[in-house]
Structures are given as C-alpha cells and as structure tokens.
Amino acid sequence: MYLPKFYKYCLLVLLFTVKFTFSQNVEIELRNSIETTKDSALVKAYLDLAKYYYQTTGKGDSLVFYAEKALELSKVLKDTLLEIEALKYKGVGNLVNQDFNRAEAYFKKGLEKVSYINDIPKKADFHNKIGTLHQNQNNFFIAIQHFLEAAKFSNQIKDYRAEANAYYGISLVYTAQREYEKQLDYISKAVDVLENNDINDSLLETLIYNYAAEQYMEASKNNKYPAQANLAKKYAEKAFLIADQNDFDYTKPVSLGVLSEFNFLNKNYSKAAYYSNKVLKKRDLITEPLILNSYCVLGRVNKVRNNKKKALAYIDSLNHLKIKSDAYYAVEISNLKHEIYKYFNNPNLALSALEEKEQFVKELNDKERIKSINELETRYETELKDAEIKSLSQQKRIDALEIQNKQAQIKKLTVLLVIASLVIVSILLIGSMVRLKRTQRKNQELKLAIEKQLQLEKELSEVRDEIAQDFHDDLGNKLARISLLSNLISGEASIKNPKVKSKIKQINEDANGLYRGTRDFIFSLKSNSDYLEEVITYLSDFGSDIFKKSEVKFIVEKHISDNVKLPHYWNKQLIFIFKEALTNALKHSKSKTVKLSFDYNNNELSIKCEDEGVGVLESDFESLNGLSHMKTRAQKIGCELFIDSNIGKGTTVRFIGNLEKSSI
C-alpha cells in the first residue's frame, strides 16, 4: 500500500554499496590520502571521500564536487576506467539532488564508454542506474527497458547482486503501474536469486525481502493468493534479522508492519498490536504510509476487542496525516472508518464514510485511466522517435553520397577561397590593430579615472573620520558634561522643590538620549562603518547593553561569507531599524529570548530580529508609528522590511536587501 516512495528512496541508497567502518578517524584518513597520493591513486582517494560524505550525510553535493575533481584528473591521465567511475559518481550525485537531466547525461556518457570497451559488469551497473533514474521520473516504459538490459548482462556474467537489483527495480515499476501479476513475478525472481546465491550485500537483501514480504501480504488479502501470507511472514522475519545484525534501523518498521498484518489475519490480536506499536515508536524513521498502516491495524484490533474509544481515537489520528488527501490512501482511511462506524452502530457516519470511499475510488480510477493513456502516448512517442532515428540514418547515408559528389567541385574553388581568405585576413589584421590602439587608449583613460576615484574615496574617508572625531570631542564631551552636572545638581540637598528636581532629571535624560543618538550619528560618519562586520558589532553591542539588566536571553547569529562594504547610507538606516526592533522586543514582547541573526550570501543581506513573546495583531501594524517608520527607512535604501507577528507566538522583523542592485 505504501511502497513506491519508500522503495524509490531505497533504490537511491543502493546506488552505492561501499561499506565504511565509520569512526572519527575515517574522514581524516581519507583527506590525508588526498594530500599524500598522486595520479590514479588520487582519483580513487577523491572517489572514496565522495562516498564517505554521501553515506554519512545522504546528500549528493559531495558526490558531485569530488567526482568532478576525479573526472578532470582522470581525463588528464587518460585513464578510461577511472573516468567511467567518476562519470557514474557525478550521475549519482545529480540523481540524489534530483537534477535528472544532468544525471542522465553523465550516465549515458558512462554507458557509451563501457559499451566501447565492452565491460559487461559496468554495462549492467549503468543500465540499473539509468533504470532507477527513469523510475524516479515515472518514465516506466524506459525504466523497464534498462532494468531488463541490466538483468540480461548480469545473468551472462553471474553478477547476482546486479541481477537481483534489476528484478527488484522492475517489480517496483510494475507496483507503481498497479500490474500486480508482473510485480509478483519479478520480485519472486529477485528472491530466488538471493536464496540461491551469496550477493554479499546485506542492505539489498533487507530491502528485497521486505518488499517481497509486503507484496505477498497484499496478495494474501486477495482470495486468489490466500497462501501467500506465510511467505510474507517468512521474508519479513528474514529482513528483520538481517537489519538487526547490520543496524539498518530505518528498514525495521517495514518488517514489523508486515508481521503486524500477518498476526491480525491469523487473529493473534495481541501480537498484531505489539508489532504496530513498535512501528509507531520509530515514527522518526518512517514515512506516513507506514504510520497509516499501523493505525489501521490498531483500529481494527480495538474494533475486534470492542474498545470503541480507542478504535475511534485511531480514526482521529488518521485524520491528522498529510497523505489523507491522496486518493490512494484516502480509500484505505475511508474503508476503516466505514468498518468501525458500522461495527459500533453509527449508521450516519458509516454511510458518510462509504460515500467518501466511493468518491475516492472514482477519483483513483480516473487517475488510473489518465495514467494509462499517458503511458500509451509515451510508448507511441518512443516508437515514433525510433522510426525518426532510422529515417535520419538513411538520410545521412544519402547526404554522404551527395557530399562526395560535391567534393570535386569544392576542390576547384579552394584556390579562389585561399586568395579571398588572405585578402580578408589582411583587412581584419589592419582593423584589429586600429581597434587595439583605441582599446589601449581607453584602458589608459579608465585606469586614470579609477585611480582618481580611489584617491577621492580615500580623501572622503579621511574627512568623514575627522568630522566624526570633532563631533565626538566637541559635542559628545559637552553632552557628557551636561549629564554629569545635572546628576550633581539633582543630588544637592539644598534643592528641595520637586518640580525643579523633575526638570533637572528631564535635562539629564534628554542629554543622555541625545548623547546616545549622537553616538549613532558619529558611528555612521566613520569610514569603516560602511562595512557589514562593523554594523553587526555595533548592533550586537547595543543589544547586549540593553538586555544585560533584564532577564531576556539575547542571542546573536551570523552567517557572513564576506565582510562587504555596504552601499551609501545603509549603515545608518540599519542601525535605526534594528535598534527600534530590539527596543520594542525588550519593552513590549515579554519574551524570554530575543535572537538577532545576520545572513549574507550572493549579494543578498538578510537580518532578522525574532522574539517568542506576546505578538502584535496585523491590523495594528499601521497604527504603530515605530513599525511604519522602520519600513520607511528600509524603503529609503531600496530594500524591504517584513514584520510577521502572531498573538502568543512572537514577532519577527526581517530585512532583505540586495547589495548589487543598490550599488547600481
């Protein structure tokens, strides 16, 4: 019921069968091998490191990166076998990243090279990979063709692992096409290969046995194959044992799901519930279809036990699954609802569930019809392309004959063309020399202009620094003096008039406020304040100062690829915007944590101030002057400011600006 997506993933896992003993030293050893080896050994070291990162992260980026290095070096060395391996790795990396066009290009190039040297094991390997590629794109007809080729070649050389993998891939394709007879036929072939040979690949064995167990369990529910349930149990137990021995935890829930269904069919309800609950305990490793299957078994177990409350609870759990909107799974959910509502004498809900099921069945049938039509069209287009290719081949032969006839005429014109070419080359040479002189003159002028601009920028920076220093020494010191004097006066015992004291306090606060504002202004005047790191440091220090006397935890995160120079006027506006945001968070959010994060990549700067506080209604945004002023400041420098807030969930102020656009 839930096979296609899970096993598509498993096929991707099987694209590599390298076994590393993972330890903290593996990465160091592999990197050392790159630094200490040369030539062909270095290519192998790149590929080993690519496989290590892929198997530890599951991402295709490392495969693409290191395979590219291996490919370049193998071409320099003219080592065809290593070049083929590098092409395979690049194809797999792009396939994992779902860049199907590039993956297909590398696989086809690799297949072309192995066909040229007639390396049959590698032919089988590439056909399996191209089959997997098309199976992931739902190009089932092409996928089966490649899997059959892989099976043919691997059978010739008795490569049982590749043969089993090919049959497994074909069975997956037929599962997606709902052709259950063919699906069972090919999975049984894959199982026969496993049972009669040692393929030396525990992961592939686990996946095939699990897949066979599920298919036989599905078949046993059909009256046509009642005896297949015992086979399902046998293969599920085999898969679980191999997974347990090799720590393949993510495959165990599939085995447990089959054992749960087997015990339910055999009326061993306690064991059925036990296995389903074990599946649900591993929900972080499994897909929603596996969760759905376990809920269905537990719902039916509680129906049999006459436990209405629990049975209905599992129905409610099904309603929270995302896959309920998929017609294929919705039929199963509606069917369970109908069973349970009918059993517990709720005819209205039972009828509603039945109608719901019929609607989804109709939708599913419509999709199947459309899918069948599309597959027929694809097959027709493929055959049409083959005919076109044959026609083109014939046309090429005709064209070749015509070319031979024309070659005699071309020889006669050769002398004239040579003379004409010499004349044209002479004219072009003279023109090139003239253009070269003009270009040199323009380059010299441009160089002088750049030097002049750099000198002006240097002088401007010096002027800005001098103005900032003068402001600090003059205005800053005077404001500090006013603040100090007002503090001293307010402490005089002779001043008892509360109004006078209040005015003195107001003078002190205004002086301090003006001093802080002057600090921002002076900072923006300094030439180094145009750099991103300086703005980050300034805002971080400001945040630390205002939150240190509160119970709020202040966090700063930055992911900056380069300390870039900001466009004119940005530093001042950014400081005003996020000082306002941090102050608002302290005064109004009632949050325990405030986070200020900076991200810069590919000329785009993103700054976020996030809290987990009380939030603000969206309808109140316009009435709050501080928020509207922040947006206006962002607009002044050609940037955007977004304020997202939900009552009880906090507020996020997000600034986004493109340095490249703003500098134009």
C-alpha positions, -999 to 999 in steps of 0.1 A, spaced: 0 0 0 28 24 8 56 10 -14 65 33 -42 80 64 -24 99 43 3 114 20 -22 124 48 -46 145 61 -18 159 26 -12 170 23 -48 189 56 -44 206 42 -13 217 12 -34 234 33 -60 265 28 -38 273 -4 -20 306 7 -4 310 -2 33 329 21 56 336 14 92 325 48 104 347 63 131 361 97 139 393 89 120 378 79 87 374 115 73 409 124 85 424 93 69 406 99 36 417 136 35 453 126 43 452 101 14 443 130 -9 473 150 3 498 122 1 489 104 -31 493 112 -68 479 104 -102 455 75 -104 456 69 -66 445 105 -61 414 99 -83 405 69 -61 410 90 -30 386 116 -43 360 90 -50 364 74 -16 360 107 1 329 114 -20 314 80 -10 322 87 27 304 121 27 274 107 8 270 77 32 273 100 63 251 128 50 228 113 24 233 144 2 246 144 -34 266 176 -32 298 159 -20 295 133 -48 292 160 -75 321 180 -60 347 153 -56 336 133 -87 342 165 -107 378 166 -94 382 129 -101 368 133 -136 392 162 -145 422 143 -133 412 110 -149 409 128 -183 444 143 -178 457 108 -170 437 93 -199 426 65 -176 393 53 -191 382 31 -162 387 58 -136 369 83 -159 339 59 -161 338 56 -123 339 94 -120 310 98 -145 290 73 -125 295 92 -93 286 125 -109 254 109 -123 245 95 -89 252 129 -72 229 147 -96 203 120 -93 203 123 -55 199 160 -59 170 154 -84 188 171 -112 176 144 -136 188 159 -169 224 162 -157 223 127 -141 211 112 -174 238 130 -194 266 116 -171 251 81 -170 247 80 -208 283 92 -213 294 64 -189 273 38 -207 288 49 -240 323 44 -228 317 10 -211 300 -2 -243 330 9 -263 354 -12 -242 327 -39 -238 329 -40 -200 297 -62 -193 297 -58 -154 298 -20 -158 271 -21 -186 248 -39 -162 256 -13 -135 249 17 -157 216 2 -170 205 -3 -134 213 33 -126 195 47 -157 165 25 -149 165 40 -114 167 75 -129 136 69 -152 118 51 -124 121 82 -102 107 103 -131 78 78 -136 91 70 -171 82 34 -165 84 21 -201 120 33 -204 129 22 -169 118 -14 -175 139 -15 -208 171 -5 -189 164 -29 -159 159 -58 -184 192 -49 -201 208 -49 -167 193 -83 -158 205 -97 -192 241 -86 -188 244 -95 -151 230 -130 -158 256 -135 -185 285 -129 -161 267 -143 -130 267 -109 -112 239 -120 -89 237 -87 -70 232 -67 -101 207 -93 -114 186 -92 -81 188 -54 -82 174 -53 -117 145 -76 -110 138 -56 -78 137 -23 -99 113 -39 -125 90 -51 -97 89 -15 -83 79 -1 -117 51 -27 -120 39 -18 -85 36 19 -95 17 8 -126 -6 -15 -105 3 -45 -126 4 -69 -96 8 -102 -115 41 -89 -131 51 -73 -99 49 -106 -80 67 -124 -109 97 -102 -108 100 -99 -70 99 -137 -68 128 -138 -93 148 -114 -71 141 -135 -41 152 -167 -59 185 -150 -68 190 -141 -31 181 -176 -18 203 -194 -43 234 -172 -42 255 -151 -19 253 -115 -32 274 -100 -4 251 -70 1 231 -70 33 212 -38 26 199 -50 -8 189 -84 8 170 -65 35 151 -43 10 142 -71 -13 130 -94 15 110 -65 30 95 -57 -4 86 -93 -11 70 -96 23 48 -66 17 38 -78 -18 30 -113 -6 10 -99 23 -10 -76 -1 -16 -107 -24 -28 -128 5 -56 -104 11 -69 -113 -23 -88 -146 -25 -66 -155 -55 -35 -159 -33 -46 -169 2 -14 -190 9 10 -161 4 7 -148 40 31 -174 53 57 -164 27 51 -128 37 59 -137 74 90 -157 64 105 -129 43 96 -102 69 114 -122 96 144 -127 73 146 -89 66 143 -80 102 171 -104 112 195 -90 86 186 -54 95 191 -62 132 226 -77 125 236 -47 104 219 -18 123 196 -9 94 171 7 117 152 25 90 142 -8 73 129 -25 105 95 -7 106 86 -23 72 92 -58 86 73 -51 117 44 -37 97 41 -70 77 43 -91 109 16 -70 124 -7 -76 94 1 -113 94 -8 -117 131 -41 -98 126 -51 -120 97 -44 -150 119 -64 -135 148 -35 -131 171 -45 -96 180 -21 -91 209 9 -97 187 -6 -76 159 -10 -46 183 25 -52 197 42 -50 163 22 -20 152 31 -1 184 68 -9 178 64 6 143 49 38 158 78 41 183 101 45 153 80 72 137 110 95 132 125 68 108 93 61 88 70 75 62 34 84 67 21 54 48 38 31 73 21 51 101 -12 48 83 -9 10 81 -1 7 118 -31 30 128 -54 8 106 -42 -24 122 -46 -9 157 -81 5 148 -92 -30 137 -77 -47 167 -96 -24 190 -128 -29 169 -124 -67 175 -118 -61 212 -149 -39 213 -129 -10 226 -149 18 209 -129 47 225 -95 35 212 -109 25 178 -123 60 173 -91 75 186 -71 58 159 -96 71 133 -90 106 146 -52 100 144 -56 91 107 -73 125 100 -40 142 111 -19 125 84 -9 146 54 -14 117 29 -52 116 36 -56 140 6 -40 113 -17 -69 93 -32 -49 61 -30 -45 63 8 -78 81 14 -96 49 1 -79 29 29 -88 55 55 -125 57 44 -127 19 44 -115 17 80 -139 45 91 -168 26 74 -159 -7 92 -156 9 126 -186 32 125 -207 3 112 -195 -21 139 -203 4 167 -238 12 153 -232 47 139 -251 43 106 -249 80 96 -211 82 99 -207 47 83 -228 58 53 -208 91 50 -175 71 51 -188 47 24 -198 76 2 -164 92 8 -147 59 -1 -167 56 -34 -158 92 -43 -120 85 -38 -123 52 -57 -138 71 -86 -111 97 -84 -84 69 -83 -100 52 -113 -100 84 -132 -63 90 -124 -55 54 -135 -72 59 -168 -54 91 -174 -21 75 -164 -27 46 -188 -34 70 -216 -3 89 -208 18 57 -208 4 47 -242 12 81 -255 48 79 -241 52 45 -257 39 58 -290 62 88 -289 92 65 -281 84 43 -311 79 73 -332 113 87 -322 129 53 -330 114 55 -365 126 91 -369 161 80 -359 161 52 -385 149 77 -411 176 101 -401 202 74 -405 191 67 -441 191 104 -448 226 106 -435 238 79 -459 222 98 -488 238 131 -477 272 114 -475 269 104 -512 259 139 -521 289 153 -502 313 130 -521 299 144 -554 303 179 -542 339 174 -530 352 175 -566 336 209 -571 349 222 -538 385 214 -548 381 237 -578 370 266 -555 398 260 -530 424 282 -547 399 311 -550 389 308 -514 425 308 -502 432 341 -521 400 356 -508 409 345 -473 443 362 -475 427 394 -485 401 392 -458 427 383 -431 449 413 -442 419 437 -439 409 422 -405 445 424 -393 447 461 -401 413 467 -385 424 448 -354 455 469 -350 434 501 -352 409 487 -326 438 476 -304 453 511 -302 419 526 -294 413 500 -267 447 507 -252 440 544 -251 406 538 -235 421 514 -209 447 541 -200 419 567 -196 399 542 -175 429 534 -153 435 571 -146 398 575 -138 399 546 -114 430 559 -97 413 594 -93 382 578 -79 402 558 -53 420 590 -43 387 608 -39 373 579 -18 404 580 4 401 617 9 364 614 17 371 587 42 397 609 59 372 638 60 345 616 75 368 603 102 379 639 111 343 651 113 334 621 135 363 628 158 355 665 160 319 657 168 329 632 195 355 656 211 332 686 210 295 678 211 300 644 228 321 658 256 297 687 262 267 664 264 285 641 288 293 672 309 257 684 309 246 649 321 273 649 348 264 684 361 226 676 361 234 645 382 254 665 406 227 693 409 199 668 414 219 653 444 222 687 461 204 687 494 196 724 490 172 717 461 140 705 477 115 717 452 102 685 434 93 704 402 129 717 400 142 682 406 119 668 379 132 694 354 168 685 363 160 648 358 144 656 325 175 675 314 197 645 324 175 621 305 174 643 274 212 648 275 217 610 278 192 604 249 209 630 228 243 615 236 232 580 225 217 594 193 250 613 187 269 581 191 248 565 163 254 596 141 292 596 148 294 559 141 277 563 107 302 591 98 332 569 103 346 555 71 349 519 85 312 520 95 303 512 59 315 476 64 290 449 73 311 434 102 312 469 119 274 472 117 270 437 131 294 445 160 276 478 167 241 463 168 254 432 189 269 456 215 238 477 216 216 445 221 240 432 248 238 466 266 200 469 267 193 432 276 221 427 302 200 442 330 169 422 321 160 385 323 159 383 285 184 360 268 200 378 238 214 356 210 234 368 180 239 345 150 258 354 118 265 336 86 286 360 66 306 348 36 324 381 33 329 414 51 314 435 23 312 473 21 276 484 23 261 509 -1 259 546 9 235 554 38 228 517 46 247 517 79 226 545 94 192 531 84 201 495 95 212 508 130 179 528 134 157 499 122 172 473 145 177 495 175 140 502 173 133 464 168 154 454 198 140 481 220 104 471 211 112 435 219 126 445 253 97 468 262 67 451 247 73 414 237 76 399 272 97 372 255 124 352 274 146 350 243 154 376 216 176 365 186 193 388 161 207 369 131 227 381 100 229 362 67 249 373 37 253 353 5 253 360 -32 250 398 -27 218 394 -6 218 406 30 191 393 54 188 405 90 162 391 114 151 401 149 130 374 164 112 371 198 88 345 213 66 370 230 30 382 230 29 393 194 10 421 176 -22 420 156 -16 426 119 -44 452 119 -24 472 145 8 475 123 -3 507 106 -12 524 138 22 518 153 45 546 142 77 528 151 69 499 128 59 521 99 90 543 104 111 511 102 95 501 69 100 537 56 137 535 65 141 503 46 124 517 15 147 547 16 176 525 7 157 504 -18 152 474 5 123 455 20 112 451 56 87 424 66 70 422 100 54 389 109 36 386 141 11 362 157 -6 367 190 11 344 216 38 333 191 60 362 189 72 387 163 98 386 135 113 417 119 130 407 87 151 430 65 161 419 30 184 440 7 204 433 -25 238 450 -24 243 446 -62 210 463 -71 215 491 -45 251 498 -57 239 503 -94 
